[in-house]
């Protein structure tokens, strides 16, 4: 299953290297994520699209009993997909960067990697960053309702909690252990 093209992977690598922070270079406060982490208590965790890994390092320190792993095709340290499945997969500020033709594959992949929970945050407005080819770094700019429909195609039986937040962020918590 293809998740990213080689030319786009190179653009991501260049963007990571060209800016001081790139992607995933800072810890973002996620009160709702912390609430769900306390509720879910996953033993294994994958930060899917972790960038340079700042959030991953923060979660590793915050939840020392949880085995945390990262994946990001645009950063050398995390470009190799870890093996196995994870109780919780987090995908923060990633899906809007996915090449549209690979979005369904990426969503299926995230769903396959998760055995219990998925935490997603999607930016729904244009990015401040540009790719080297001149495109906005957010390749997919869609409204919350579009993402809601897209995500619920993954597994309509899961329990979804949707949180429309300010500043163009859309948060979704998916619990695969409870069905509607």
N, C-alpha and C positions, 0 to 999 in steps of 0.2 A: 504494500500500500504506500503510494508516494505521499509525502507530507510537505515537501518543499522542493522547488527546482534548484539546481546547482547555481544558476546565475543569481537567483534571489538570495540564496544562502550567502553568496559572496557579498552582496549588497548589505546584508545584515552584519556580517563580520566586519566590513569596512565601517559601518555606522557605529558599531560597538567600539572599534579602535579609534575612530576619529573624535569622539567626544569624551570628555573627562568621565562622565557617568555612564554614557551609553544607555543601555536598557538594564534594568535589574541592579542598578548601582546604588540604590537607596532603599531604606526600610520605610514602608508606608504603614501608617496606623490603620488597622482594621479591627475596630471594636467588635463588629458583627462576626468576623472570622474567629476572633478569640472566644466569643460566646459559643460558637459552634464547635470549636476545638475542645472546649471544656465539656460540652454535651456529648460529642462523638467519641472522644478519647481514642483516636486511631493509633495503632502500633506502628504502622508504616505509612510514609507520606512521600509523595512526589510533587515537586514544584515544576510543573510543565511549562517551559518557557521562562526559566529562572534568570535569564540574562547573566549578569556577572555574579549573581548568587547572594546579594545582600539580604534579601528576605529569607532565603534558605538558611543562611547563617544565623539570622535572628530567630527563626523558628527552631532551629537545632538547639540554640542556647535556651530558649523559652520552654521547650518540651524535651528535656534530656532523655526521657524514657522512650521517645518516639524515634524510629529510624528514618531520618530525612535524606532524600536523594533529589538531585536536580537534573533537568534536561533542558538544553537550549542549543539548537542547531547553529546559532550564530556566535557562539562563544566556545573557544577551544576546550576549556576545562570541562564543559558540560555537553559537548556535542555528541557524545556516544549515548545512545538510548540505553538506560539501565534495564537489566533483565527482570522479569517477573511482573507481579501485579502489586498494587498498593491499596491499602484500606481507604486512603484519602488521596485524591489528586486535586491539586490547586492549580488554577490557570488564571493568572492575574495580568491584565493589560497585555494579552497575547493574541487573542482571537481576531482582533481588529487588524493585526499585522499579517495575518495569514493570507497567502495568495488565494483569491476567491475560488479558483478551480480546485484547490485542495482543502477548502474549508470542511466539506462533508467528511473527507478522510480524517482530518485532524480531530473533528468531533467524535467520530467513531473510535479513533485511537484512544482518546481520553477516556471514553466510556469503557472500552475494553481493558484499559489499565487499572481502572477503579473497581474494587470489589464491594465497596460500601458507600463512599461519599465523594462528592465533587463540589469544590468551591470555585466559582467563576466570577471574575470581574472583567467587564468589557467597557472600553472607552467608546462612546457613541458620537464623539465630535472629532474634527480634524486634529491631528497632532501638531505640536510646535516644530517638530523635526521633519526634515526632508531627507529622502533617500538620495544617493549620489546621482541617480538618473532623473531627479527633479520631482518625482512623485511624493505625495504626502506619505509619511511613514505609516499612517493608518490607511491600509488598502481597502478596508471594508468600513464604511461609515453608514450605519443603519440605526433606526430608532429601536427603543426597548422592545416594542411589540414584535418587530421583525426577529430580534434575537430570541424572544420568548418562544415564538412559533418554531424557530430553527432548533432550539435546545430541546423542546418537548418532543421533537421527532426522534430523538435518541432512544428514549424508552418512556413511552406515555404512561407506564404504570408506576413510575417513581413518584415520590413526593417532592415537589419543587416549591421552594420559597423564594419569591422574587422581591427584590428591594430596589426600587428606582431611587437613585440618590441624586444629589445635586452635583453640579459640575460635570455633567455628561457621563457619569459612571452608572453602570447597570450591574447589580450584584445578584447572583443566583446561588442558592445552596440546594444541592440535590442529595436526597437520602434514598439510596437504592435498597435499603433494608426494609423500608415500609412502602407498601403499595396503596394506591387510592382505592 
